Amino acid sequence: FLALTVPLLTVAATPVVTQNNPGVLLEEFTSTELRSRIEQGATTILIPIGGVEQSGPFIALGKHNMRVGVIAAMIAQKLGNTLVAPVVSYVPEGAVNPPTGHMRFSGTISIPPAAVEALLEGAAASFRQHGFRDIVFIGDHGGYQQNEVRVAQKLNRVWGKGDPARVHALLDYYDITQTAFIEDLKKRGFSSADIGLHAGLADASLMLATVPSMVRTDAMAHAPKPGVSDGVRGDATHATAELGRMGIQRQIDTSVNAIKALLNEHPR
């Protein structure tokens, strides 16, 4: 799987799942191995939510999927007794016909909000059935944060306060990239116009620090600067992995602290 190499936050090769190094990705376990891990105390599971959307000419379509998968694994490793579900890759991205927003650009995939909420409900119910007690939604995209909240509130209400399982919408994971990380970049001398709202310096730096192959650095160095008509809001030309590592560390630390607080509120 994609792992954390301390302290550089670089992507490492896939390790073998062994008793001493059980890994964190649900899909890499057999059913019996997973049952054993749950019985041994791994009762928290992260459900990473990504999306497939255009990010201009320099960042690949699977940005959110790849990024949230890598960072969720880092968070799980730091928490301990935590596993990571498969990335939810299909999310709302706007109207399909006539196309709006990112759907105006090739490759974006959009599903109705009700569909992704039903998917999250089904996944959470499945994990509850298998013995997970804290089910955490981690979304890499701003557009569906409230969908996460609605699903968590609905399931917690239906299951009731006495149920051993709870669902959490971890908005802190995304929010920190829009607040403290932006301030970090501004302190480095970058303007709001450079940092951008989409596919700019912040976005590209986060990708360079997680899955750098998703960023077309050669094209970025030589091609004309893209703009809003190209699906870009910001300037990625000065993006670096070093800058991205600041943001990722913010996301990891903030998420780990927030999840620990949630677990303390909901003793196992």
C-alpha positions in Angstrom: 0.0 0.0 0.0 1.0 3.7 -0.1 2.8 4.3 3.2 4.3 7.1 5.2 8.1 7.4 5.3 8.9 9.5 8.4 9.7 12.4 8.4 9.6 13.1 4.6 6.0 12.0 4.0 7.0 10.3 0.7 5.2 7.4 -0.9 6.9 4.1 -0.2 6.6 0.7 -1.8 3.8 -1.8 -0.9 4.8 -3.8 2.2 3.8 -7.4 2.8 0.9 -7.8 5.3 2.3 -9.9 8.1 1.5 -10.5 11.8 4.0 -7.9 12.8 3.1 -5.5 10.1 -0.6 -6.0 9.5 -1.1 -2.9 7.3 -4.2 -0.7 7.4 -6.0 -1.2 4.1 -9.1 -3.3 4.5 -8.9 -4.7 1.0 -5.5 -6.3 1.7 -6.8 -8.6 4.5 -8.6 -11.9 4.1 -11.9 -12.2 5.9 -10.4 -14.2 8.7 -7.5 -11.9 9.1 -9.9 -9.0 9.4 -12.0 -10.7 12.0 -8.9 -11.3 14.1 -7.8 -7.6 13.8 -11.3 -6.5 14.9 -11.2 -8.9 17.9 -7.8 -7.6 18.8 -9.1 -4.0 19.0 -9.0 -2.5 15.5 -12.6 -1.2 15.8 -12.1 2.2 14.1 -12.4 2.4 10.3 -11.9 5.4 8.0 -14.0 5.8 4.9 -12.0 8.0 2.6 -14.0 9.9 0.0 -12.4 11.3 -3.2 -13.9 12.0 -6.6 -13.0 12.2 -10.2 -12.9 15.8 -11.5 -10.9 18.0 -13.8 -8.0 20.0 -12.3 -6.8 21.8 -15.4 -4.0 20.7 -17.7 -1.4 19.9 -15.0 -3.1 17.7 -12.4 -4.7 14.3 -13.2 -8.4 13.5 -12.8 -7.9 11.2 -9.9 -6.4 13.8 -7.6 -8.9 13.5 -4.8 -8.9 9.6 -4.9 -5.2 9.2 -4.7 -4.6 12.0 -2.2 -7.2 10.9 0.3 -6.1 7.3 0.0 -2.5 8.1 0.9 -3.4 10.5 3.7 -6.0 8.2 5.2 -3.4 5.5 5.5 -1.0 7.8 7.2 -3.8 8.9 9.7 -4.6 5.2 10.4 -1.0 4.3 11.0 -0.6 7.2 13.5 -3.8 6.4 15.3 -3.2 2.7 15.6 -6.0 0.1 15.8 -7.5 1.8 12.7 -8.2 0.5 9.2 -9.0 2.2 5.9 -11.9 1.3 3.7 -11.7 1.5 -0.1 -11.8 5.0 -1.4 -15.3 6.3 -2.5 -14.5 7.5 -6.0 -17.9 8.5 -7.4 -19.3 11.7 -5.9 -21.6 14.7 -6.8 -19.7 17.1 -9.2 -22.6 19.1 -10.5 -25.2 18.8 -13.2 -24.6 16.4 -16.1 -27.0 17.6 -18.7 -26.7 20.5 -19.3 -23.2 20.2 -17.7 -22.2 22.7 -15.0 -19.0 23.3 -13.1 -16.4 20.6 -13.5 -18.7 18.6 -15.7 -17.9 21.1 -18.5 -14.5 19.4 -18.8 -13.6 16.0 -20.0 -13.3 13.2 -17.5 -15.3 14.5 -14.6 -17.8 12.0 -13.1 -20.8 13.2 -11.2 -23.5 11.2 -9.4 -26.6 12.5 -7.6 -26.1 13.5 -3.9 -28.7 11.0 -2.9 -26.6 8.2 -4.5 -23.5 9.0 -2.6 -25.4 9.3 0.6 -27.0 5.9 0.0 -23.5 4.5 -0.7 -22.1 5.9 2.5 -25.1 4.6 4.5 -24.6 1.1 3.1 -20.9 1.1 3.8 -21.3 2.3 7.3 -24.0 -0.3 8.0 -21.7 -3.0 6.7 -18.9 -2.0 8.9 -21.2 -1.8 11.9 -22.3 -5.4 11.2 -18.7 -6.6 11.2 -17.9 -5.1 14.6 -16.4 -1.7 13.8 -17.5 0.8 16.5 -16.2 4.1 15.1 -16.9 4.8 11.4 -15.2 8.0 10.2 -15.9 9.7 6.9 -12.9 11.7 5.6 -13.7 13.7 2.5 -11.0 15.4 0.3 -13.4 17.6 -1.7 -15.4 20.5 -0.3 -18.6 19.8 -2.4 -19.9 16.9 -0.3 -18.9 17.7 3.2 -22.6 18.3 4.2 -23.6 15.0 2.6 -21.2 13.3 5.1 -22.8 15.2 8.0 -26.3 14.2 6.9 -25.5 10.5 6.7 -23.7 10.5 10.0 -26.6 12.3 11.8 -29.2 10.0 10.2 -27.4 6.8 11.1 -26.6 7.9 14.6 -30.3 8.8 15.1 -31.6 5.6 13.6 -29.2 3.4 15.5 -29.8 5.2 18.8 -27.6 6.4 21.6 -27.3 3.0 23.1 -25.8 1.4 20.0 -22.1 0.5 20.3 -21.4 1.9 16.8 -21.2 5.6 15.9 -20.6 7.4 12.6 -18.5 10.6 12.5 -18.1 13.1 9.7 -14.6 14.4 10.1 -14.9 17.9 8.6 -11.6 18.9 10.2 -9.6 16.9 7.6 -10.8 19.2 4.8 -11.3 22.4 6.7 -7.6 22.6 7.8 -6.6 22.8 4.1 -8.8 25.9 3.7 -7.6 27.7 6.9 -4.3 27.0 8.6 -2.6 25.6 5.5 -3.6 28.6 3.5 -2.1 30.9 6.2 1.1 28.8 6.2 1.5 29.5 2.4 0.8 33.2 2.8 3.5 33.3 5.5 5.8 31.9 2.8 5.0 34.9 0.6 2.4 33.5 -1.7 -0.7 35.4 -2.6 -4.3 34.3 -2.5 -4.3 34.4 -6.3 -1.3 32.0 -6.4 -2.7 29.7 -3.8 -6.0 29.5 -5.6 -9.3 27.8 -5.1 -8.8 24.9 -7.5 -5.7 23.4 -9.2 -3.5 26.2 -7.9 -0.4 26.2 -5.8 -2.0 24.6 -2.8 -3.6 21.8 -4.7 -0.5 21.0 -6.8 1.7 21.1 -3.7 -0.4 18.6 -1.9 -0.2 16.3 -4.9 3.5 16.6 -5.2 3.9 15.5 -1.6 1.6 12.5 -2.0 1.5 11.1 -5.6 3.8 13.4 -7.6 3.2 11.4 -10.8 -0.3 12.9 -10.9 1.3 16.4 -11.5 2.6 17.2 -15.0 5.6 19.2 -13.9 7.3 19.3 -17.3 4.2 20.7 -18.9 3.7 23.1 -16.0 7.2 24.5 -16.5 6.8 25.2 -20.2 3.1 25.5 -21.1 1.2 28.8 -21.0 -0.4 29.6 -17.6 -3.9 28.3 -17.5 -6.9 30.2 -16.2 -10.6 29.9 -15.3 -11.5 28.9 -18.9 -9.1 26.0 -18.5 -10.6 24.9 -15.2 -8.0 26.5 -13.0 -8.2 29.0 -10.2 -4.7 29.7 -9.0 -1.1 29.4 -10.1 0.6 26.0 -9.6 3.9 26.9 -11.2 5.7 27.5 -7.8 4.2 24.4 -6.2 6.6 22.1 -4.4 6.5 18.9 -2.4 8.0 20.7 0.6 5.0 23.1 0.7 2.6 20.2 0.3 4.2 18.4 3.2 3.2 21.3 5.5 -0.4 20.8 4.5 -0.4 17.1 4.8 1.1 17.2 8.2 -1.6 19.7 9.2 -4.2 17.2 7.9 -2.7 14.2 9.7 -2.2 16.0 13.1 -5.6 17.7 13.0 -7.4 14.5 12.0 -5.6 12.3 14.6 -6.4 14.7 17.4 -10.0 15.1 16.3 -10.6 11.3 16.0 -9.0 10.7 19.4 -11.4 13.3 20.9 -14.3 11.5 19.2 -13.2 8.2 20.6 -12.9 9.6 24.1 -16.5 10.8 23.8 -17.6 7.3 22.7 -15.7 4.8 24.8 -15.4 1.3 23.3 
